[in-house]
Amino acid sequence: MKFICPTWITEKLDGFIVTVFVQPRASKNMVAGLHGEALKVRLTAPPVDNAANKMCVEFLSKCLKIPKSSLEIVSGQTGRTKHIFVRATDDKQALMRKIEALAD
């Protein structure tokens, strides 16, 4: 079933690719709406030794209430703009709603 996705979400056969703009060294972890064509995520972790990437996956898994193993950074490991694959394990439509709700 095809969904009408926002421009920052791309539907794949078994999940979604979410474009995320990460702001490291923030005062607290939070989703800060949209930044252009990406979901803006503020993280307390510094952008060294993969700390921000790890925290990004942990934070998004908590927000979406899915296991960390269902998330994978597929591009942008060294930049601020990342493409994160979110694997749909059961109800793809419910997952899509959760992802969209992050931007509200």
C-alpha positions in Angstrom: 0.0 0.0 0.0 1.4 3.4 -1.0 1.3 6.3 1.4 1.5 10.0 0.7 4.7 10.8 2.5 6.0 14.2 3.4 9.1 15.2 1.4 11.4 14.3 4.3 10.2 10.7 4.4 10.7 8.2 1.6 8.7 5.0 1.6 10.6 1.7 1.0 9.3 -1.8 0.7 10.0 -2.7 4.3 10.1 0.7 6.0 10.9 4.3 5.5 14.0 6.5 4.9 13.8 9.6 7.1 15.9 12.7 6.4 17.2 14.1 9.7 19.2 17.3 10.4 21.2 16.8 13.6 22.3 19.7 15.9 24.9 18.3 18.3 25.8 19.8 21.7 22.3 21.1 22.4 21.1 21.8 25.9 18.7 18.8 25.7 17.6 16.0 23.4 14.5 17.1 21.4 12.8 17.1 18.0 12.7 20.7 16.9 10.3 20.5 14.0 11.4 20.7 10.4 14.6 22.2 9.0 14.0 22.6 5.3 13.4 19.2 3.9 14.5 17.4 7.1 13.4 16.6 10.6 15.5 18.6 13.0 16.8 16.7 16.0 18.8 18.5 18.8 21.1 16.2 20.7 23.3 16.8 23.8 26.1 14.5 22.4 29.1 16.0 20.8 29.9 15.2 17.1 32.9 13.1 18.0 33.6 9.3 18.2 30.2 8.5 16.7 28.5 9.8 19.9 25.9 11.9 18.1 25.1 9.1 15.7 24.5 6.6 18.6 22.5 9.1 20.5 20.4 10.0 17.4 19.4 6.3 16.9 18.7 5.9 20.7 16.6 9.0 20.8 14.6 8.3 17.7 14.0 4.7 18.9 12.6 6.1 22.2 10.4 8.7 20.4 9.0 6.1 18.0 8.8 3.4 20.7 10.6 0.8 18.5 13.8 -1.1 19.1 17.2 0.5 18.2 17.8 -2.4 15.9 15.0 -1.2 13.7 16.9 2.0 12.9 20.0 2.4 10.8 21.9 5.4 9.5 22.3 4.7 5.8 24.1 7.9 4.8 25.4 11.0 6.5 27.4 9.4 9.3 29.9 12.3 9.3 27.6 15.1 8.4 24.7 16.9 10.0 22.1 15.7 7.5 21.5 11.9 7.8 19.3 9.4 6.1 17.9 7.0 8.6 16.2 3.7 7.6 13.3 2.9 9.9 12.3 -0.7 9.5 8.6 -1.5 9.7 8.3 -4.7 11.8 4.5 -4.9 11.8 2.0 -2.1 11.1 3.6 0.1 8.4 0.8 2.6 8.5 1.0 3.1 12.3 4.8 3.6 12.0 4.2 6.2 9.3 1.9 8.1 11.6 4.4 8.0 14.4 7.2 9.4 12.2 5.0 12.2 10.8 3.9 13.1 14.4 7.6 13.8 15.3 7.4 17.0 13.2 4.4 18.4 14.9 
